[in-house]
């Protein structure tokens, strides 16, 4: 069983506490797609991030902005609608990564490997870039079946208190990538969440 951990500060070129802009851009896209421009404006304005709607960020953003946006999603929309938006934003992020960040040659190799082997390679790659989505959080994984992925000090739910897991953004992203590259039957479920009092946000990835 393989285990790996990555921290943002393992990459000295990026300041601690910054996250890739997809965590904001794709939420805006999901809001517009599902609820319309008015809802997107309301949420982003309440989070203090309205300028990002007209000028999307092109570089890493402060992780506090990501935390504020996801907190505001739940405050403005309620849990079920916020989770739907967050999941959709995760799927859109997965689409972006497949189109722009994972080389086509690597994708072709992963798709012809047995799922267990493809999963190990993909998890290693995700771990090496975890600073781009977990910020000052700590990303770990166990490459078994089911795969277990964990993010401690999770920036998505850092300001949220809930009775159910709320990190659908990560779950959607992982599921989109694993279905494309490991198994079309891959399913991701968040089984523990810091928003409910757990020590870390933990996801299980299964395929049949």
N, C-alpha and C positions, 0 to 999 in steps of 0.2 A: 504494500500500500504506500503510495507516494504522497508526501505532504510538502507544500511549499508556502512561503509567506513573503509578501512584498510590502514595502512601506514607501510612501511618496518620497521621503527624503533619501531613498537610495538613488534617486536621479538628481544630481546636483545642479542640472541645468534649469530645473523648475523649482520655484520657491515652495516651501511647505504650505499646504492649505489651498491648493488650486486644483481645479477639475476641468476636464475637457468640456467645450461649449455645447456638446450634444445634450447635456443634462438640462440645458435651458432651451436651446433651439428646438429640440424635438417635443418638449412640453408645449411650447407655443404652437407648433405644427399640429399636435394632437388636439389641443383646445380649439383651434380654428376648424379642423376637420370635423370634430364631433359636436361642438357646442356653438361655434361661430365666433366672429370677430369681437362681438360685444363681451362675451365671456372671457376671451383671452385678454382683452383690455382691462376688465374688472380684476382678474386674478393678478396680472402683472403689475397693475397700478397699486393694488393692495400690498404686494410684496416689495414695492419700491423699485421695480425693475422695468417700468414702462418703456424706457428708451430702447431696450433690447427688442421690442416688437418691430420697430422701424429700422433698427440697425443691429442685426443679430451679431453676437460676439464672434470674432474670428480667431481668438486665442484662448488660452486657459483662463477660467474665471475663478474668482474667490469662492471657496467652498461655502462660505457663509451665505452667499447669494443663492446657491443651490439649496441649502437647508431652508432658507426663508421662502423660496418658491414652493417647495414641496409642503412646508407647513401651511402656507397660504392656500394651496390647492384644497387641503382638507378643511381649513377654516371656512373658506368661501363656498365650497361645493358639497361638503359632506363626504363621508367615508366612501360610499359606494361609487359615486360619480368620480371622486378623486382617484380611486383605485383604477377605474376604467381609463381615465386620461393617462395615468402613470404607466399602465400596461401598454397602451397604444404608443406612448412615447418611447417605451423600451423596444417595442417591435420596430419602430422607425429608426431607432439608434442601431439596432442589429442590421437593418437594411443598409444603413449608411456605412457601417463597418465592413460589411460584405462587399459593397461596391467600391469602397475607397481605401480601406486599411489592410485588408487581408489579401495578399497577392493571389491572383488567379491560379498560378501554378501550385501554390500551397493548397488552395481549395480543392483542386483536382486530385491531389495526392490524398488528402484527408477523406474525400468521398469514396475512394476505392478501398480504404483500409477497413478492417473490422472495427465495429464501434468502440470497443475497449481501447484499441491502439490509437484510433483517431482522437478519442477523448483525452488520453494522456498527453498527446502532443498539443492539442488545443488548450488544455488547462495550463500547460507550461507556458505557452505563448500569452495567455491571458494574465497569468501571474507576473510575467516579466513586464507587462504594461499596466498593472493594477493601479499604479499611482495616478493614471489618467482618469480613473473613475471613482476611486475610493478616497482620494485626498489624504488627510491625516489618519484615516482609518487603516486598519490592518486586514489585509486579504489573505486567506488561507484556503487550501483545498485538500481533499482526500480523493485520489483517483481510483476509487473502488466502484462498485455498482450496488446501490445508487451512488453517484458522485455526490460529495458533500462540499459545498462552497460556503465560506463564512466571511463576513465583514464585521469586524469589531469597531466601535466608535464610528458607526455608519453615518455618513453625512446626509443621506436622504431622509432619515427618520429622526435625526438628532433632536429636533424640536417638537416632535409629535408624541402625544400620549394616546394610546388606542387600546381597544380590546381584541384586535385582530392584526395580523401582519400587514404592513403597509408598503413594503418595498417592491411594489409591482414593476417599477421602472427597471430594476435589476433583473427581476424574474423574467420579464418580457424580453429583455436584451439577450439573456442567456438562452432562453428557449428558441428565439429566432436563429441564433448562431448554431446551436447544437442540432436543430432540425435541418439546417442547411448543410452542415459539415460532418455530423456524426451519425444521426439516425432521424429519419422523417417522423419517427414515433417518439422522439424525445419529449419529455414533459418536465416542467420545472415547477416546484412548489416551495414557497417559503414556509418553513416549519417552525421557525422561531424568529422573533423580532425584538429589537431593543425598545421599540415603541410600546411593547406590552410588558417590558421589564426584564426581558432576556439579556444575558451578558453580551450577546452578539446576534447579528442577523444571519440566519443559517438557511441555506437552500438545498433541496435535494433534486438531483437531475436523474431521471430514469428513462429507460427505453426498453421496449419489449422485443 
